[in-house]
């Protein structure tokens, strides 16, 4: 199976995604933008999660036959890179139960710097499993929490001092009517056990924040950006008391279409990068802002940069950017391709230069 990726006009193999023309000229930092192929074997390789751990990049992803989540042939796999994403090692299996469809849904680090990976099981027996890995080659399942309501997804793990680890979740059926909810999960023992809280319930679909990404800003402040399902923008959700109470608002980020955010906060500069894929427009984008300012001004996100462009025919056959930091660069995992045949790719970019 031969496809093509173009990096500044140079063919390097796999999927139809290329770095946007002139992107390197617009970005300051370490090196220039590039694209690498993680996995392009036959099948619907999709919904990747990427994390830097133990001097490596670990990219975990799901593979099935189409854009479906419950087929028994859909499993979770991973590859690692020891050279900054230039090449990727042998694929390992994380989970592949033929009775359910398994999908990567969230990642992060525990308090010791070990990678955590949330995997959803969907089918006759739905649930969520949490795996840990020190090297991206061996994965240990450490939790399978009994949750009510049952989330559609649990998102990236991040630390909240005094609370422990936190992930956000959302539950619903993507239909009209007050059927949707969202909330938080917290763990005080590095992911072995979790406590679930519902923040909002009985939401209409257009008021429902999904696929949330959160960061801790300090002094009790948590900032979350979330995808929306038909609201025409991303949501911003904030807490000033370490996640006890929350405020949800719309943002001026309207160049979206089921666009999942992924956040990277530069602790030294306070700059927050919001990465997402604009489905339909076929563009991977980044918005950069001062985190302390945007916390109280959700309608003031600056204009985006376009980092990479895709060529998929159907909007759903690309998207879901997930980001991590490694070696002074930001690594953005995504997928792209056709109805039954997609590839997982990683776009590496310099960190953004400061903005007001």
C-alpha positions as CSV (number, residue, x, y, z in Angstrom):
1,X,0.0,0.0,0.0
2,X,1.7,3.2,-1.1
3,X,0.4,6.7,-0.3
4,X,2.4,9.9,-0.1
5,X,3.3,12.6,2.5
6,X,4.9,15.8,1.3
7,X,7.2,17.8,3.6
8,X,8.1,21.0,1.9
9,X,7.8,19.2,-1.4
10,X,9.8,16.1,-0.5
11,X,8.0,12.8,-0.7
12,X,8.6,10.7,2.4
13,X,5.8,8.1,2.2
14,X,2.4,7.3,3.8
15,X,-0.6,9.6,4.1
16,X,-1.9,12.7,2.3
17,X,-0.7,15.4,4.7
18,X,1.9,18.1,4.3
19,X,3.4,20.9,6.2
20,X,1.8,24.2,5.2
21,X,3.8,26.3,2.7
22,X,5.9,28.9,4.5
23,X,5.2,27.4,7.9
24,X,8.9,27.3,8.8
25,X,9.3,30.9,8.0
26,X,6.5,31.9,10.4
27,X,7.8,29.9,13.3
28,X,10.7,30.6,15.6
29,X,12.4,27.9,17.8
30,X,14.2,24.7,17.4
31,X,14.5,23.5,13.8
32,X,11.8,23.6,11.2
33,X,8.5,21.8,10.8
34,X,8.4,18.2,9.6
35,X,6.1,15.2,9.2
36,X,6.9,11.6,10.0
37,X,4.8,8.4,9.5
38,X,4.1,6.3,12.6
39,X,1.8,3.7,11.0
40,X,0.4,3.2,7.5
41,X,-0.4,-0.6,7.3
42,X,-3.7,-1.4,5.7
43,X,-6.7,-0.5,7.9
44,X,-8.2,2.5,9.6
45,X,-5.3,3.6,11.8
46,X,-6.7,6.5,13.8
47,X,-7.2,8.6,17.0
48,X,-3.6,8.6,18.1
49,X,-2.3,9.7,21.5
50,X,1.4,10.9,21.8
51,X,3.5,11.3,25.0
52,X,7.1,11.9,25.8
53,X,8.4,9.4,28.4
54,X,11.7,8.0,29.4
55,X,13.7,9.8,26.7
56,X,11.3,8.5,24.0
57,X,8.2,9.5,22.1
58,X,5.4,7.0,22.5
59,X,2.5,7.1,20.0
60,X,-0.5,4.8,20.7
61,X,-3.4,4.5,18.3
62,X,-6.4,2.3,17.3
63,X,-6.8,0.2,14.2
64,X,-10.0,-1.1,12.7
65,X,-11.7,-1.2,9.3
66,X,-13.6,2.1,9.2
67,X,-14.6,5.1,11.3
68,X,-16.4,3.0,13.9
69,X,-15.6,2.4,17.5
70,X,-17.4,-0.9,18.4
71,X,-16.1,-3.5,15.9
72,X,-14.3,-6.4,17.5
73,X,-11.4,-6.2,15.0
74,X,-10.5,-2.8,16.4
75,X,-7.5,-2.9,18.8
76,X,-4.9,-0.6,20.3
77,X,-1.3,-0.6,19.3
78,X,1.8,1.6,19.9
79,X,5.2,2.5,18.5
80,X,8.1,4.4,20.0
81,X,10.7,6.8,18.6
82,X,14.2,7.3,20.1
83,X,15.4,9.8,17.5
84,X,12.9,12.7,17.9
85,X,10.2,11.2,15.7
86,X,12.3,10.7,12.7
87,X,11.8,6.9,12.7
88,X,9.4,4.6,14.6
89,X,10.1,1.1,16.1
90,X,8.2,-2.1,15.9
91,X,4.5,-2.1,16.6
92,X,3.4,-3.6,19.9
93,X,-0.1,-4.6,20.9
94,X,-1.7,-2.8,23.9
95,X,-5.2,-4.3,23.8
96,X,-7.0,-6.4,21.2
97,X,-10.1,-8.1,22.7
98,X,-12.1,-9.5,19.7
99,X,-15.4,-9.1,21.7
100,X,-15.1,-5.3,21.8
101,X,-13.7,-2.3,19.9
102,X,-10.8,-0.7,21.7
103,X,-9.8,2.9,21.1
104,X,-7.1,5.2,22.6
105,X,-8.9,8.2,24.3
106,X,-6.5,9.9,26.7
107,X,-2.9,10.0,27.9
108,X,-0.7,11.7,30.4
109,X,2.0,11.1,33.1
110,X,1.7,10.0,36.7
111,X,3.5,11.7,39.6
112,X,6.7,9.7,38.9
113,X,6.8,10.5,35.2
114,X,5.4,7.2,34.0
115,X,3.0,7.3,31.0
116,X,-0.7,6.6,31.5
117,X,-3.0,5.6,28.6
118,X,-6.8,5.5,28.7
119,X,-8.4,2.9,26.4
120,X,-12.2,2.6,25.8
121,X,-13.9,-0.7,25.4
122,X,-17.1,-0.5,23.3
123,X,-19.5,-3.3,22.4
124,X,-21.4,-5.8,24.5
125,X,-19.4,-4.8,27.5
126,X,-18.5,-1.2,27.6
127,X,-15.9,0.3,29.9
128,X,-12.6,2.1,30.2
129,X,-9.2,0.7,31.1
130,X,-6.1,2.6,32.2
131,X,-2.6,1.3,31.2
132,X,0.8,2.4,32.4
133,X,4.1,2.1,30.6
134,X,7.7,3.2,31.4
135,X,9.0,2.7,27.9
136,X,6.1,2.4,25.4
137,X,6.9,-1.3,24.7
138,X,5.2,-3.0,27.7
139,X,1.8,-1.9,29.0
140,X,0.3,-2.9,32.3
141,X,-3.5,-2.4,33.0
142,X,-3.8,-0.8,36.4
143,X,-7.5,0.3,36.5
144,X,-10.9,-0.4,35.1
145,X,-13.1,1.9,37.1
146,X,-16.9,1.3,37.4
147,X,-18.4,4.6,36.3
148,X,-21.9,6.0,36.3
149,X,-22.8,7.6,34.0
150,X,-20.7,5.6,31.6
151,X,-18.5,8.1,29.7
152,X,-18.3,8.1,26.0
153,X,-14.7,9.2,26.6
154,X,-12.2,10.0,29.3
155,X,-9.6,12.5,28.2
156,X,-6.0,13.4,28.9
157,X,-4.5,13.1,32.4
158,X,-3.0,16.1,34.0
159,X,-1.8,16.9,37.6
160,X,-3.7,19.2,40.0
161,X,-1.6,19.9,43.2
162,X,-3.5,19.0,46.3
163,X,-6.0,16.9,44.3
164,X,-3.8,14.3,42.5
165,X,-4.3,13.3,38.9
166,X,-7.3,14.6,36.9
167,X,-9.1,13.6,33.7
168,X,-12.3,15.0,32.3
169,X,-15.1,12.9,30.9
170,X,-18.2,13.3,28.8
171,X,-21.3,11.1,28.3
172,X,-24.1,11.2,25.8
173,X,-25.6,9.9,22.6
174,X,-24.9,12.8,20.2
175,X,-28.7,13.2,19.7
176,X,-31.0,16.2,20.2
177,X,-32.6,16.4,23.6
178,X,-31.2,16.8,27.2
179,X,-29.2,13.6,27.2
180,X,-25.7,14.7,27.8
181,X,-23.3,15.3,30.7
182,X,-19.7,15.8,31.6
183,X,-17.5,15.9,34.7
184,X,-14.2,15.0,36.2
185,X,-12.3,12.0,37.5
186,X,-9.6,12.3,40.1
187,X,-7.0,9.9,41.5
188,X,-4.8,10.2,44.6
189,X,-2.8,7.0,43.9
190,X,-1.4,7.6,40.4
191,X,-4.4,6.1,38.6
192,X,-5.0,2.9,40.6
193,X,-8.4,4.2,41.8
194,X,-10.6,7.0,40.6
195,X,-13.4,9.2,42.0
196,X,-16.1,10.4,39.5
197,X,-18.0,13.7,39.8
198,X,-20.7,15.0,37.4
199,X,-20.4,18.8,36.8
200,X,-23.3,19.3,34.3
201,X,-26.0,17.0,33.2
202,X,-29.2,17.0,31.1
203,X,-27.5,19.1,28.5
204,X,-28.6,19.7,25.0
205,X,-26.1,18.5,22.4
206,X,-25.1,22.1,21.4
207,X,-24.3,22.9,25.1
208,X,-22.2,19.7,25.6
209,X,-18.4,20.1,26.0
210,X,-16.7,17.0,24.6
211,X,-13.1,15.8,24.1
212,X,-11.8,18.3,26.7
213,X,-8.1,19.2,27.2
214,X,-7.1,20.7,30.5
215,X,-4.0,22.4,32.1
216,X,-3.2,23.5,35.6
217,X,-2.2,27.2,35.8
218,X,-1.6,27.5,39.6
219,X,-3.4,29.2,42.5
220,X,-6.4,26.9,42.1
221,X,-6.9,27.8,38.4
222,X,-7.6,25.1,35.8
223,X,-8.2,26.0,32.2
224,X,-10.0,23.6,29.8
225,X,-10.8,23.9,26.1
226,X,-13.4,21.5,24.7
227,X,-14.8,20.5,21.4
228,X,-18.5,21.2,20.7
229,X,-21.1,19.2,18.9
230,X,-22.9,21.7,16.7
231,X,-22.3,24.9,18.7
232,X,-20.0,26.3,16.0
233,X,-17.1,27.0,18.4
234,X,-14.9,25.5,21.0
235,X,-15.8,25.9,24.6
236,X,-13.6,27.2,27.4
237,X,-14.2,25.9,30.9
238,X,-12.4,27.3,34.0
239,X,-12.1,26.6,37.7
240,X,-10.6,28.8,40.4
241,X,-10.8,26.2,43.2
242,X,-8.8,23.2,41.8
243,X,-11.8,21.7,40.1
244,X,-14.6,22.0,42.8
245,X,-16.7,24.4,40.7
246,X,-16.5,25.3,37.0
247,X,-17.6,28.0,34.6
248,X,-18.3,27.1,30.9
249,X,-18.4,29.7,28.2
250,X,-18.1,29.8,24.4
251,X,-15.0,31.1,22.7
252,X,-14.3,33.0,19.5
253,X,-12.6,29.9,18.0
254,X,-15.1,29.2,15.3
255,X,-12.9,27.7,12.6
256,X,-13.9,24.3,13.8
257,X,-15.8,21.2,12.8
258,X,-15.8,18.5,15.5
259,X,-12.3,19.8,16.2
260,X,-10.7,18.2,19.3
261,X,-8.3,20.5,21.1
262,X,-4.9,19.6,22.6
263,X,-3.1,22.1,24.9
264,X,0.5,22.7,25.7
265,X,1.4,25.2,28.4
266,X,4.9,26.7,28.6
267,X,5.4,27.0,32.3
268,X,8.3,29.5,31.9
269,X,6.5,32.0,29.6
270,X,2.9,31.3,30.4
271,X,2.1,30.9,26.8
272,X,-0.7,28.4,26.0
273,X,-0.8,26.6,22.6
274,X,-4.1,25.2,21.4
275,X,-3.7,22.7,18.6
276,X,-6.7,21.3,16.6
277,X,-7.6,20.0,13.1
278,X,-10.3,21.9,11.1
279,X,-12.1,19.1,9.5
280,X,-13.5,19.9,6.1
281,X,-11.1,22.7,5.6
282,X,-8.3,20.1,5.9
283,X,-6.0,22.3,8.1
284,X,-4.0,21.6,11.3
285,X,-4.0,24.8,13.3
286,X,-2.5,26.4,16.4
287,X,-3.7,29.4,18.4
288,X,-1.2,30.8,21.0
289,X,-2.2,33.1,23.9
290,X,-1.1,34.2,27.3
291,X,-2.8,31.7,29.6
292,X,-3.4,34.2,32.5
293,X,-5.1,36.6,30.2
294,X,-7.3,34.2,28.3
295,X,-8.5,32.6,31.5
296,X,-10.9,35.6,32.0
297,X,-11.3,36.6,28.3
298,X,-12.5,33.5,26.4
299,X,-13.6,35.6,23.4
300,X,-10.1,37.0,22.8
301,X,-8.2,34.0,21.3
302,X,-5.8,35.3,18.7
303,X,-6.0,34.3,15.0
304,X,-4.6,30.8,14.2
305,X,-1.6,29.7,12.3
306,X,-2.0,26.9,9.8
307,X,0.7,24.3,10.4
308,X,-0.2,21.5,8.0
309,X,-2.7,20.7,5.4
310,X,-4.5,17.4,4.4
311,X,-6.1,16.1,1.3
312,X,-8.7,13.6,2.6
313,X,-11.9,13.4,0.6
314,X,-14.2,12.9,3.7
315,X,-14.0,15.3,6.7
316,X,-14.1,12.4,9.2
317,X,-11.1,10.6,7.7
318,X,-8.6,13.0,9.4
319,X,-8.3,14.9,12.7
320,X,-8.1,14.6,16.5
321,X,-4.7,16.2,17.1
322,X,-2.9,15.2,20.3
323,X,0.2,17.0,21.4
324,X,3.3,16.5,23.6
325,X,6.6,18.3,24.2
326,X,10.0,16.6,23.5
327,X,13.4,18.0,22.9
328,X,12.2,21.6,22.7
329,X,9.7,20.8,20.0
330,X,5.9,20.2,19.9
331,X,4.9,16.8,18.4
332,X,1.3,16.6,17.1
333,X,-0.2,13.2,16.3
334,X,-3.1,12.9,13.9
335,X,-4.5,10.6,11.3
336,X,-5.4,11.0,7.6
337,X,-6.6,9.0,4.7
338,X,-9.6,7.4,3.1
339,X,-12.8,5.7,4.2
340,X,-11.2,2.4,5.0
341,X,-7.5,3.2,4.9
342,X,-5.9,5.9,7.1
343,X,-2.4,6.5,8.5
344,X,-1.1,7.8,11.8
345,X,1.4,10.7,11.3
346,X,3.2,13.1,13.6
347,X,3.9,16.7,12.7
348,X,6.8,18.2,14.7
349,X,6.9,22.0,15.0
350,X,9.0,24.6,17.0
351,X,7.1,26.0,20.0
352,X,5.3,29.2,19.3
353,X,6.9,32.5,19.8
354,X,5.3,34.8,22.4
355,X,2.1,36.6,21.7
356,X,0.1,39.3,23.6
